[in-house]
Amino acid sequence: MLGNYNGTPSDPITPLRGIKEKLAGTSEVLWAQGCDWAAGLTAQQRPADELKNEALEVAKKANIVIMCMGITPRLEGEEMRVNVDGFKGGDRTSLDLPAVQEELIKAIYALGKPVILVLLNGSALSVNWEKDNIPAIWRAGTVVRLPVRQLPM
């Protein structure tokens, strides 16, 4: 998650970059986008089903799956022109993860691979199904640099 009330960091460490740096020289890191932050948020260059299927294929090849999910300042903020499921005008209408993310988490979980869920959010999220089914949930919040590098890998 970049930006929001504190501006954009000068040297952003994305979750992918943090994981690659942590595992450099010890493991191959596979990556797939999987989904957008929320259905309808952007004009996707690739169809949602294609993103999901790619993520499932990559996950099938992995020994462990790290899923980075949450919300972004592009969804939640003051007087925004956002009107997608779960968000209206920059306000939250639901505390749940966006449906497209929940669906992807459940599909990846169904593969039977070990899953670490990294939550990227600056405000509250309801992750009831995830808390009951995913044994490793890591709340990175807005400080991605240290927590992602500290993942138990």
C-alpha positions as CSV (number, residue, x, y, z in Angstrom):
1,M,0.0,0.0,0.0
2,L,1.6,3.2,-1.1
3,G,0.7,6.8,-0.2
4,N,-2.5,7.8,1.6
5,Y,-2.2,10.4,4.3
6,N,1.6,10.3,4.6
7,G,2.5,10.7,0.9
8,T,4.4,8.3,-1.3
9,P,7.6,6.8,0.2
10,S,10.9,7.6,-1.5
11,D,12.0,3.9,-1.7
12,P,8.8,1.8,-1.6
13,I,9.3,-1.9,-0.7
14,T,6.4,-3.7,-2.2
15,P,5.4,-7.1,-0.7
16,L,6.9,-8.8,-3.8
17,R,10.2,-7.0,-3.5
18,G,10.4,-7.7,0.3
19,I,9.7,-11.4,-0.2
20,K,12.3,-11.6,-3.1
21,E,14.9,-9.9,-1.0
22,K,14.2,-12.1,2.0
23,L,14.5,-15.3,0.0
24,A,17.2,-14.2,-2.4
25,G,19.6,-17.1,-3.2
26,T,17.5,-19.7,-1.3
27,S,14.2,-20.0,-3.1
28,E,12.5,-19.3,-6.4
29,V,9.7,-16.8,-6.0
30,L,6.8,-17.2,-8.4
31,W,4.3,-14.4,-8.8
32,A,0.8,-13.7,-10.2
33,Q,-1.4,-10.7,-9.7
34,G,-4.5,-12.9,-9.1
35,C,-7.1,-10.1,-9.0
36,D,-7.5,-6.4,-8.8
37,W,-8.1,-4.7,-5.4
38,A,-11.8,-4.8,-6.0
39,A,-14.0,-5.8,-9.0
40,G,-14.7,-2.7,-11.2
41,L,-12.0,-0.5,-9.6
42,T,-10.0,-0.2,-12.7
43,A,-10.4,-0.9,-16.4
44,Q,-8.4,-4.2,-16.2
45,Q,-6.1,-4.9,-19.1
46,R,-6.7,-8.6,-18.5
47,P,-10.0,-10.3,-17.7
48,A,-10.6,-11.2,-14.0
49,D,-11.0,-14.9,-14.9
50,E,-7.6,-14.9,-16.6
51,L,-5.9,-13.3,-13.6
52,K,-7.5,-15.8,-11.3
53,N,-6.6,-18.8,-13.4
54,E,-3.0,-17.6,-13.7
55,A,-2.8,-17.3,-9.9
56,L,-4.2,-20.9,-9.5
57,E,-1.6,-22.3,-12.0
58,V,1.3,-20.5,-10.2
59,A,0.0,-21.7,-6.8
60,K,-0.1,-25.3,-8.0
61,K,3.6,-25.1,-8.7
62,A,4.5,-23.5,-5.3
63,N,5.4,-25.2,-2.1
64,I,3.9,-22.4,-0.1
65,V,1.6,-19.6,-1.2
66,I,1.9,-16.0,0.2
67,M,-1.2,-14.0,-0.6
68,C,-1.1,-10.3,-0.2
69,M,-4.7,-8.9,0.1
70,G,-6.4,-5.9,1.6
71,I,-7.5,-2.4,0.6
72,T,-5.7,0.6,-0.9
73,P,-6.1,4.4,-0.7
74,R,-7.5,4.0,-4.2
75,L,-10.6,2.5,-2.5
76,E,-10.9,4.4,0.7
77,G,-10.4,8.1,1.3
78,E,-12.1,11.4,1.6
79,E,-14.7,12.3,-1.0
80,M,-13.5,9.9,-3.7
81,R,-15.3,9.0,-6.9
82,V,-15.3,5.3,-6.1
83,N,-18.5,3.2,-6.4
84,V,-17.6,-0.4,-6.3
85,D,-18.9,-3.3,-4.1
86,G,-18.0,-2.5,-0.5
87,F,-17.1,1.1,-1.1
88,K,-19.0,4.3,-2.0
89,G,-17.6,7.8,-2.4
90,G,-14.5,6.8,-0.5
91,D,-16.4,5.4,2.4
92,R,-16.6,1.7,3.4
93,T,-20.0,0.0,3.1
94,S,-18.6,-3.3,4.4
95,L,-15.7,-4.3,6.5
96,D,-15.1,-7.5,4.5
97,L,-12.3,-7.9,2.1
98,P,-13.5,-7.1,-1.4
99,A,-15.4,-10.2,-2.8
100,V,-12.9,-10.7,-5.6
101,Q,-10.2,-11.2,-3.0
102,E,-12.2,-13.5,-0.8
103,E,-13.0,-15.7,-3.8
104,L,-9.4,-15.9,-4.8
105,I,-8.3,-16.8,-1.2
106,K,-10.9,-19.6,-1.1
107,A,-9.8,-20.9,-4.5
108,I,-6.1,-21.0,-3.6
109,Y,-6.9,-22.5,-0.2
110,A,-8.9,-25.3,-1.9
111,L,-5.6,-26.4,-3.6
112,G,-4.4,-27.7,-0.3
113,K,-1.2,-25.7,-0.3
114,P,0.1,-24.0,2.9
115,V,-1.1,-20.4,2.7
116,I,0.2,-17.3,4.5
117,L,-2.2,-14.4,4.2
118,V,-0.6,-10.9,4.4
119,L,-3.1,-8.2,5.0
120,L,-2.3,-4.8,3.6
121,N,-4.7,-2.3,5.1
122,G,-4.7,0.9,7.0
123,S,-8.2,0.5,8.5
124,A,-10.2,-2.4,9.9
125,L,-10.9,-5.5,7.9
126,S,-13.3,-8.4,8.6
127,V,-11.6,-11.7,7.8
128,N,-13.9,-14.2,9.5
129,W,-13.6,-17.0,7.0
130,E,-9.9,-16.5,6.7
131,K,-9.3,-16.5,10.5
132,D,-11.1,-19.9,10.7
133,N,-9.3,-21.5,7.7
134,I,-5.9,-19.8,7.1
135,P,-3.5,-20.7,10.0
136,A,-1.0,-17.9,9.2
137,I,-2.3,-14.4,8.9
138,W,0.2,-11.5,8.9
139,R,-1.1,-8.0,9.2
140,A,1.5,-5.8,7.5
141,G,-0.8,-2.8,7.6
142,T,0.9,0.3,6.2
143,V,4.4,-0.7,7.2
144,V,5.4,-3.3,4.6
145,R,9.2,-2.9,4.7
146,L,9.8,-4.7,8.0
147,P,6.9,-7.1,8.4
148,V,7.1,-8.7,5.0
149,R,10.9,-9.3,5.6
150,Q,10.0,-10.8,9.0
151,L,7.6,-13.4,7.6
152,P,8.3,-16.8,9.1
153,M,10.0,-18.3,6.0
